[in-house]
Amino acid sequence: MKRNRILTTHAGSLPRSEELRELVFARAEGRPFDKDALADRLNTEVAEIVRRQVDCGVDSVNDGELGKTNFNNYVRERLAGFESRPYVPGKSPKPLSIAGRELTKFPEYFAAGGRGFGAFAGAGPSRPQVFCVAPLKYVGHAALKDDLENFRAALRGAKAREAFLSANTPGTIEHWLRNEHYADEEAFVYAIAEAMREEYKAIVGAGFLLQIDDPDLPDGWQMYPGMSVAEYRKYATMRVDALNHALRGIPRERIRLHVCWGSFHGPHQHDIPLERILDIIFRVRASQYSIEASNPCHQHEWRVFEDHELPEGATLIPGVVGHYSDFIEHPELVAERLVRYANLVGRENVMGGTDCGLGPRVGHAKIAWAKLEALAAGARLASQRLWRHGSRRKKKVTIKGDD
């Protein structure tokens, strides 16, 4: 469908009530909870979350990931073939950290607890470790069925242009699931891929766009501080190939990839540059690529697209609104960012997005919604300028403040 404006979306998680949060985490962690109360809350709040996205001006909406918690619990709910064990200092494997390279340089910062959401970035030993001890099998059918039914019901009567649901990649799940069963790491990653394929197919089969969340692709670099760039590219390529194996047969136009650099509030000085992995990102069989792009460590990387082409027919979704700060982006800033990308890859090939899920990462739910409103307002401004000027790929539109 030919576009006449910049469309908008976001990366996934959105605010939920404290009551729902308690119920969802109790279910995920195996604590007692009221099943009827959870079902009622999810049904009501998913409907509300869809309505609020539409009211904010978001075109491509989701269920806010309201029924999900963290990656560790995600593994527990969706897969079987593992066991959990408490962390025992000196005996248990050293925990992986998506801030591994930062921990080396800024140990005092992390020892003091860091700052804000995810400050410890998975580095702490307090959570039980999860070990694969048997063949992996997908067992998330009930949870997935609830996700699909609640979202489908919420969309009835909603004027959303597109609907997507998220699922994790094999590489990201691997971060939180240690192998004690398969012969090697490649066999292990492909086994995760084959198990998760059930979820990927079910989401697309239900008529939704499948968003594959792959923070592993950039943030695995932090987890293995001893790796060289060449070694890491080999590491990442194998995991992308496993993902593509899981996505085989699913139409490319029904797949969106989201990548970010871990989204923890911290230094991020040692994140791997986008240019070093962009070709691996584009190796994923997707038609849309959502890439973190607005925080102070990665905002400059729009210039990477001066020298790199999008895959044929693909859409770029740069994060033009961020979670790293509670500052609410001015719509003019959002418009500047979108025009920059449109000038490089073509106005029809750009959507406005967020760096990551806003729900748990900003200081208050009202801030998350205000950021989405700013995103939509900025996209409207960018659209007015781009279509008024007839901008197409490589034809620059200059607006105040553009550099």
N, C-alpha and C positions, 0 to 999 in steps of 0.2 A: 504494500500500500504506500503510495507516494505521500510524503509528509509535507506539511506547510508550517511546521513549528518544531521547536525542540521539546521532546517529551521528557518526562521525569520519572524516576523510580528511587529506590533506596536499597541498602544492602541487606536488611533483614529484621533484626530484633527491634521491637518497639515497646513503649512502656506498658506495664500491666499493674494491676492493683496488688497491694501487699497481701490481701487475702488469697488471690490466685497464686501469687508467688509461693506462699507457704504451702499450699496444696500441691503444686507442681513439684516442688523440691521434696516434699514428704514422699510422694509417689516414687520419684527417681531414686531416692536414697533408702527406700524400703521401710520407711516409718509409717505408723498408722495414719490413715486419712479417710475422710468421708468421700466415697466414690461418687455419690449422687451430687454432693456439693461441688466437687471438681467438674463433673460433667456440665452442670448448670452454669458454673462460672465461665468455663471455656466457651460454651455456646454463646453466652451473652457478651463476653468481652471480645471474642473474635469478630462478632457482628459489629460491635462498636468500633473496633480498631480499623475495620475496612471502611466504615462510614467516615471516620476521621481522616483517613488517608485521602479519600475522595474530596472531602471538604477542604483539605489543605492544598488541593490541586495536583496531587500525585496521580500519574497516569497508570503506572504499572504497580499494582498493590499486592500485598501478601497477607498472611494471617498474623503478622507480628512476631512469629515464632513463640507465641504465648504458651504453647504446651511443652516447650523444650527448656532445658536448663543449661548445663555446660557440656563440653566435649566428653568429659569422663563419664558423666551420667548418660550421655547419648549412646556411648558404647554399651553400657549396661542394659539399656532398654531395647536396643535394636539387634544385638548380636548375642549368640550363645557359643560356648566353647572356651570360656575363660573363668578365672577365679580371682578374687580380690585378696590382697594380703596387706597387713599393716606395714608401714615403713619402719625398718629396724636399722638404725645407724650402724655402719660398719659391716652389715650383712646384706642389706637390700641394695640393688643396683642404684647408682647415683641418679637422682631425678633429673630429667631433661628440663631445660628452661628455654623459653622463647626469647629470653633476654640474656642468653649465655655469654655472648661477647661483651655485653654491657656490664654484666656482673664482674668480669675480670677487671674492667677499668674503674667502675664506680661501686665497689663493694660496700662502702659506707652508706651510700644512698639506699641500697636494697636492704642492708642490715637494719636500717632505721624504719623500714616498712614502706619506703617509696612514697608515692603520692597518688591517691585516687585509684580508680578501677584497675585491677590487674597489676598493681605496682610490683608484686612479687613475681608475676609473669610465669607462674608454674614452677618456680625454683624451690619452693618450700617442701619439706618432707611430711607435712601434716596429713595430706590425703593418702588413702590407701592406694597401692599400686595394683594394676590390673594385668594379669598374665594369661596369654593364650596357651591352654594346656590340652586342647582337643580340636578336631576339625571345626572351623567356624561355620556357623549357620545363621541365617537371618530369622529372627523371631519377633520382629517389630510390627507384625501385621496388625495387631489390635490398636497400638498407638498410632500407626500410620492411618488406619481406617478412621479413627477419631479425627485426626488432622484433616483428612480429605473431606469428611462429611461436615465438619464445623465450617470449613472454609467455603465449601460449596453452598451451604445454607446462608452464610454471611454475604455472599456475592449476589444473591437473588435481589433484584431491584437496584443494586448498586451500579452507578454509571462509571465503571472502571474500564479502561481501554484494554488492559492486559492483567492477568493474574499469575503469580509465580509462587512456588514453594521451594524451600531450601533443603538440601541434604549435604552431608559432609563427604569429602573425598577419601579414598583409601589412604593416601599419604597423611592426611590430617588425623584420621582415626588411629593410624599406626603410632603417632606421637604418644598416645595415651594407653596403648595396648602392647605389652612386651611379648615377644615370641619365645615360647618354650616347646613348640610342637612341630613347626614346619622346618624343612631342611635348611633353608636359607632365607634371607630377607626378601628376595625377589618372589619366592614361592609364597611367603607370608603376605606380602602386599597384594599379590594377585588373588589370593584367597579372600582377603577383605573385599577386593573389587568384585569378585564373583558373588559374594554374599550381599553386598550393597546394591548390586544390579537390580535386585527385586524391588527395592525402594525407588530407584531411578525410573524403572519402567512403569511402576504404579502411578507415580506423580504425573508423568506424561500421558499415560493411559487414561487418567481422570480428566484430561483436557487442560492441564496447567503447564505453564513454562517451568522447566526444571532449572533451578539455580544451584550450581555446584559450588559450595564454599570451600576454597582451598587456601587458607592461610599458610598451610605447610609449604606451598611452593616458594614464597619468599622467606618465611620465618624459620624454616628448617636450617637455614644458613646460620641463624643465631644459636640453634641447638647444638651444632657441631663446630665449636670454635677452632678446632684443629684442621678443618677442611680448607683446601685451596679452592679458588674459583672453579678451576677445571674439574676437581673432584666433586664439587657441589653440583655443577651442571650435569654431571653423569648421574649423581644421586637423584636430582629433580627429574631428569628425562625419564628414568625408569618408572618413577611414580606417575608421571603423566601418561606414559604408555599403558600402565595398568589401569588408569582412569579411562582412557580411550577404549580399552578392552571391555570395561564395564558398560560403556556407553554405546557399544556396537549395536547397530540397527536402529538406534533412536535418532530421529531426524535432527540434523544439526540445528535447524531453525527453531527447535524446541528446547535448546540448551543455552543457558547463560553461565559464564564462569565468573566468580568473584574471588579476587585475591587481595590480601592486605599484609602488612608487616607485623602482624600479631596484635595490634590495636591496644597494647598496654600503655598506660601513661608512664612514660619514662624517657630516657635520653634518646634512644634510637640512633645513636651516632654511628653504629656499626651495621645498620641495615644494608643488605646487598642492594646495589643500585639497580633500578629498573632495566637499564640498558643491558645489564649482564644476563638477564633472564627473560627479556621480552619475547625472544624467538621461542622459548620453551612455553611461555604462557600461550602464545598463538598456536602452539602445537596441539593444544586441547581442541577437540571437535566441538566447538561452540559457535554460535552466531552472534553472541553479545559478550563483551569482555568488560567487567566492572573492576576498576583498578583504583586503589587508594591514591589520591592525588592532591589533597589540599592542605595537609599538615606541613609544618616548617621543614621537615626532613625530605619531603617528596614533592612539594609544590613546583619546584623548578624543573621537574622531569617532564613537563609538557613539551620541552624542547626535544626530547627523544623522538617525538613524532615528526620532527623536521626531516629525519633521515630514515624512518621506518614506516613501511606501509601496513595498513590494516589488511588482514586476509580478505579475499574477494567476498563482497556482500556482507561483511561483518559490521557491527555497531560497537563503537567505543563508549563506555559509560565511566567517565572520569569522576572521582569523588570531588565535587565542587563545594560540598558542605562537610564539615568535619566533626569528629567526636572528641578531638584532643583538647578542646577548650569549650567552656560554657559561653564564650562570646558567640553571639548570633550573627552570622554573616550578613552583611548588607546585600540586598538584591543587586546593586550595581556591581559589587565584587563578584557575585555569582555569575552575572552576565559577562563580565570581563573574562572570567575563566572559560566559560562556554564558547565565547567568540574565538578565543585563542585556539581551542581545539577544532572548532568548525573551520577556521581558516586553514588548518593543516590537513584534516581528514575529510572535510566536506560536511556541510550542515545537515544533510540527510543521514549521516553516519554517526551522529552524536546524540546521546541522551544525557540528561543531568542526573547525577547520582550522589550518594554519600560515601565517605571513606569506609565506614563500617556500620554495624547496627548501632543506632543511637540510644535504644531503650535503657540498657544498664550502664551506659558510658558517659552520660552527661548528668549534671547535678540535680535535675528535676524533670519530671515528665513534661511540664509546660515548655521547658527549653527545647526538648526534642521536637515537639510539635511546631514551635516557632521556627526552628531550623528548617523543617520541611516546608513551611509556608514561605520562608525566604528562598528556598530552592525553587519553588514553583514561580514565585514572583520574578526571580532572576532569569528563569527560563523564558518567561514571557517577554522580558526586556530584550534578551538575546535574540529571540525569534523576530521581534519587530525590526531589529537592526539588520539581521542576516537576510531576511526575506525582502525587506525594503531595498536593500542594496544588491540583492540578487547574488549573494556570495556563494561561490562554489569552491571546490577544493583548490587550494593554493592561491586563491584570490583573496587578498587581505582586506578585512573591514577594520578600520581603526576607530576605536571609541575612547573616550576620555579615560586616561589612566592605563591604557594598554601599552605594554612595552615591547 
